[in-house]
Amino acid sequence: MTSPPLDLPAARRRYVTVCALFWLPLGLTIAPLILLFTERGMTTAAIAGFLAAHSLTAAALELPTGGLSDVLGRRVVLAAAGLLDLAALTLQALGTTPWLLALGAALMGAGRALSSGPAEAWYVDTVHAHAGPGADLRTGLARGSSATSAALAAGTLLGGVLPWLLGLGPDLGSRLGEATSGLVLPLSVPLLLGAVVEIAFVLYAWTALPEPPRPAAALRDVLRDVPATVAAGLRLGGGDVLVRRVLLSAGAAGGAVAAVELLVPGRAAALTGAPESGAVLFAALACAGFVCAGLGSQLAPLTARLAGGGERAVLAGLAAGACGLFLLGATSAFTGAVPVVLAVVGYGLLYLGLGSAGPSENEALHRRVDGAGRATALSVQSLALQLAGALAGLITGVLPKGPLPWLLGGAALLSAALLWVRPPAHPEPGAADAAPRPHAGHRAAS
């Protein structure tokens, strides 16, 4: 007997919880991970190899795993992503050899690929089952994005503070290492805590996300259906103007974020005068960026109403992000209190704009795809972001220091914003609503 679909407030709450539980472990790794690898004796080249293993694995599996979710179901793939991340965090926390750490990075990339669409696809499927295809999606997507940003911000702070607290006792860190034969260091603790959170994520995803039963699929059926689903997703991206805009915007956002992640740590270290204090400053900035992204996501429905529709909200958000990058570039050649303050404002504006644009972009995407290809479409979007980010990272690495890398990233983001100036020739009915229409349960939840 099939259980009735969840009402909208319950679906939103569960979607928000899944987003927070999945991204909190990643946030816990942001501050300590590179330092942990260094303390394990890994060279800079080896660490770069670990990061490449993560990125390449995620990119290679992005589309196939998106199709897997559409064939097998959202809950199964989410639980598998959590188990892969659990194994990855354990290996990275306790591993002492390059091959173990590289394996952990690759498993983390596989988990990232598996997770890129199923939770959001589950939420959209549930809302459509309860309120029909014209239901408001933007509010729930905005809250999920805000929960993601909040989890990343909290994890970044906690992951930076825990090793520092463990190091306050003069012998605490050494005793910890001795008791575990050197496997557990203070920098390992945030990753192990993240592994515990992953267990909670797997259990919650498995028990709290009901979905309609799918036809039983043998392995050969899965392998046969996934390529067809992937091909359908690629055809959608090539043949629909609105979807193409979403993908290009995702690529521009990925390039902008990659440039910031590469350039801001060095700029922070130069400002403070030491790598260690620069790392602390970068952790604080990263946390502030996640907070700004979460705030932008939370304001996405209001932004759409004020702008006159979701597409104009995307235009405004991407343009604001471009202004943030231009501000970072304009201040990169100067020192002093005023340039630093303006640079921080630009950093926050970038993430505020990207956070604001995301929910409206994704609502536009979901109005163009049906449930059979929804997770695949999200995977295509994630793939565009990752590949553009990798390319932007390579280009940024060879450009001379100064304003140029920042300005190129801002130009790319501004170009993506300009794609949304004119509506598509044949917009889907209801896609360009000026304000989300409330449905049963929506007004109470808001």
N, C-alpha and C positions, 0 to 999 in steps of 0.2 A: 504493500500500500504506500503510495507516494504522499509525503507530507506536504501540506499547503505551502505556497511560497511565503517567505518572510515579508512582514510589512516594511515600509520604507525606513522608519526610524531604526528598527532592529537590523536591517541590512546595512545601514550606514554605520551603526555602532560596531558591527562585526568586521566590516571592511576597514574601518579606522584602526581597530585593534590588531588586525592582521598586518596592516602597514607598519604600525609601531613596533610590533614584535619582530618583524623581519629585519627592519633597518637599524634597530638598536644595537645588535651585535656588530654590524659594520661600523657604526659610530664609535663603538668601544675600541676599534682597531686603528682609527685614524691617527691618533697621537703616538701610540707606542710602537706601531708595527715596524717602521724603518729602523728605529733605535734598537728594537729587539734583534732584528737581523744583524745590525752592526755589532751588538754585544755578543752575538753568537760567532763572530769572527768572519762574517760574510763581507766580501769586497763590494765596492760600488757597482762594478760590472755584474757581479752575481745578483745583486738586488735588482738591477735593471732587468736581468733575465727573468727573475721571479715575476716582476710586473708584466713583462711581455707574455709570459706563460698565462697569466690571468686574462689579459686583454685578448690574445689570440684564441684562447679556448672559448671565451664568451662570444667573440665574433663568429667563430666557426659553428657554434651550436645554436646561435640565436634563432635562426629561422626554423631549423628542424624541431627544436624544442617548443617553439610557439605552435607549430602544427601538432605536436604531440599532445599539448593541452586541449586543443580543439577535438582531438580524437578520443583521448582517454578520459578527459575530465579535468576540471580546474583543481579540485581538492587533491587528487593523486599527485599531480605534478608539483603543487606547492609543497606537499609533504616531502617529496623526493628532493626538492630544492633545499629544504631545511636540513635534511639528513646529510646532503653533500656539504653544506656550510658547517654543520657540526663536525664532520670529519676534517674539513679544511682548517677550522679554527684550532682543533686539537693538535693537528700536525704542526701548524705554525707556532703554537704556544710551546710545544714540547720538542719539536724537531731540532736537531743539532747538526745535520748534514745538508749540503745543498740539494741533494735529490729529494729529500723529504720536504724541504721548504718549497721547492719547485712543484712537487706534487700537491702540496696544500694550496698553492696559488692557482694551479690548474683546476682543482676541485672547486675552489671558490668561484672561478670563472664559469664553470659548468653550472653551479648553483645560481649564479647571477643570470645566466641565460635562461634557465628553467623558470625563474621567478619574474621575468620581465613583463608577462602579460596575464597570467591566470587569475590573480586576485582582482584586478580591475575588471577582467572579463566576467568573473563570477558576479561582481557587484552589478554590472550593467545587465547581465542576464536576469538577475533576481529582480531588479527594478522593472525591467520590461515585462517579466512574468506577472508582476503585481499590478502595474499601472499602465502597461502598454508601451509601444515604441515611441510615443510622444512625450514620455515622462521626463521630468527634469533630472538631468545627470550632473550638471555643473556643481551643484551644492555638495553632493556626496564626493565627487572627485576632488573638489577643493578641500574638503575635510580630510580625505585620505592623504592628499599631498601635504597638508599642514601637519598631520600626524607623522608622516615620514620625516619632514624637516625637524619637527620637535624631537623625534627619537634620535636623529643624527646629531642634533645639537647637544642633547643630554648625554648621549654616548661619548661624544668628543670630550666634553668636560670631565665626565667620570673616568674615561680612559686615560686622560692626562693626569688627573689628581691621584688616582689609586697608586701608581708606582711611586709618585712623590711622597705620599703618605707612608708607604711601606719603607721608603728610604729615610724617613725621619729618625727612626730608631737606629742607633749606630751599628747594631749587629743584626737587626731584623732581616735585612736582605740576605746577608751571608748565611744566617741560620736557615732561612727558607731554601737557599740553594743547597746547603749541606744536607738538609733533611730529605731532599728529593734527588740527591746525586747530581745536582746541577741542572736538572730538567726544568724546574720551575724557578724563574727569576721574577723579581718584582714587575718587570715589563711583561711577563707572561700572564699575570693575573687578570688584566682586562680581557684578554682573549679567552681565557678559561671561563670567565664570567659570561662572555658572549656565547660560549658553547652551551652553558646552562640555559640561557635565554632561548637558544635554538631548540632545545628539547621542549620548552613551553610552546614555542611557535608551532612545531610539528603536531603536538597534541591538540592545540587549539584549531589549527587549520583542518585537521582530520575530523574533529567533532563538531565544530561550530559553523561549517560552511555547507549546508545541504544543497544539493543540486539534483535536477531530474535524472533518473537512471538513464544510462546510455546503453546502446546495444553492446552485448559482449563482443570483445575484439580479441582475436588471437594475435600473436606476435606478427605473423605474416600479414594480417590485415592492417595492423598499425603501420608496419613498414611500407605497405602499399599505399595507404591513405595519406600519410604525412607528406610525401613529395607532392601529391596533388593539391593538398591544402596550401603548401608553401607556394606552389606555382600560382594558385589563385590569389594569394596575397601579393605576389610580385606583379601580377597583371593588374590588380586593383591600384597599386601604387603608380603604375605606368599609364593607366587609362583614365584616372579621375583627377580633375584639376585640384579639387579641395584636398584630397589625400596627398597629392604631390606637394602642395603648399605645407601641409603638416610635416611631411618627411624632410623637406628642405629646411624648414624652421628648426626641426630637431637637430639636423646636421649643424646648422649655424650655432645653436645653443651648445652642442657638444664641443665645437671648436672654441667657443668663447670660454667655457669652463676649463678646457684643457690648457689654454693659454694662461689663465689665472692660476691654476694649480701649479704650473711650472714656474711662473714668474714671481708670485707673491712670496713664497718661502725665502728666496734669495733677497728680495727687497726687505723683508722683515728682519733677516739676519744682518743686513747692512745697516738697518736703522738702529738695532739694539747693540751692534758691535760684536756679537758672538753667536755661533750657531745654536747653542743650547737655549739662550734667551730668545733668539729668533724663532725657534720651534715653539716655545711657549706663546709668543705673540701670534704665530700663525694658527695655533690651536684656538686661541681666543677669536681671531678673525673668522676662522672656519665656523665656529659656533655661531658667531654673529651673522654670518652668511646664511646658515641654515635657518636661523630665526627670521631673517628677512624673507627668505624664500617661503617659509611657512606663513608669514603674515601676508605676503602677496597672494598665496593660494587661498587663504581665508577670505581675502577681499575680492577674489575673482568674480563671484556673483554680483557684488556691488559694482565692480568695474564694468562688467558687461551691461548692467542697467544704465550706468552713467554714460557709457560710450555709445549706447544705442544698438548693441548686439555683440555676440561672441566674437565675430571676426574683427570688429573694431577694437575689442578688448585685447585680442592677440596683437594687433598692430600697436596699440599703446604700450603693452608690456614689453614687446621686443624693442621698440624704440627707446623706452626707458632704460633697458639693459644696455643698449648701444651707447646711450649717453653716459652710463656708468663706466664703460670701458674707455670712452674718449676722455673722461675725467681722469681715469687712472693713467692714461697715456700722457695727458697734458702735464701731470704732476711728477712724472717719472724722472725727469732731469733736474728736479729741484729738491732742496732740503729745507728744513724749518717747520715750525708748528703749522702754519697755514697750509702748505702743500700736503702735509701728513693728514690733516683733518679732511681736506678735500679728497684725498685718495681713499680714506675710509668711507666717506660719503659715496664715492663712486663705486666702491666694492659693494656696499649695501644696496645701492641702486640697481646694480647688475642683478643680484639675486632676487631683489624685490620684483623687478620686471619679469625675470624668467618664471618666478613662482606665480605671478599674476597671469601670465600668458598660458601656462601649462593646462589648467583645467578646461579653458575654452577651446584650446587646440584639440584636446582629447575628446571633448564633447562633439566637436565637428567631425572627428574621425569616426566616432561610434555611430553617428547618424548616417554614415556612408557604408557601414559594413553590418552584416548580420551575425548572429551568434555562432554560426559555423566557422567563420573566419576571423572572429574578433581578436583572439589571442595572437593569431598569426600577424594581423595588422599591427598590433602593439609591438610584436617582435621586430617587424620591419622598421618601425619607428625607432626602437632601441638600437637596432643595427646601424641605422643612419647616424644616430648620435655617437655611437662608439667609433665607427670608422672615420667620421669627420673629426672626432676628438684625437684619434691616433695620428691622422694626417696633420692636423693643426699642431700637435706636439712635435712632430718631426720638423715642420717648417719653423716653428718658434725656436727650436733648439739651434738652428743654424743662422737665424737672423741676428744682426748686431744688437747689443743692449741699447735700451733707450725707448723712445716713444713708439717706434715702428711696429713691434709685435702687438702692442695694445691697440694701436690705431687700425691695423689690419683686422683684428678680431672685432672691433667696433664696426668697421665697414661691412663685414660679413653679416653681423647681427642686424644692422640697419637695412641691408639688402633683403634679408628675410622679412623684416617688418614691412617693407614696401610691397612685398608679394600680396599683402592683405589689404591694400588700398582699394582695389576694385573687387566686388563680389564675383563669384563664378558665373559663367553665362547661364547655367541652369541649376540654381541652388535647389537642394532637396527641400520639400515642404517642411516648414517648421524648423529648419536648420538655423535660420538667422533671426530667431526670436529675440526681441529686445530685452525681455526679462523672463526668467524661468516661471512657468505656470505652476502654482501649487497644486498638489494632488493630496489624496487622503494621507494623513500622517505627516505631510511635508511641513505644514505651518506649525504644528506642535513641536516638531523636531527643531525647527529653526528658532 
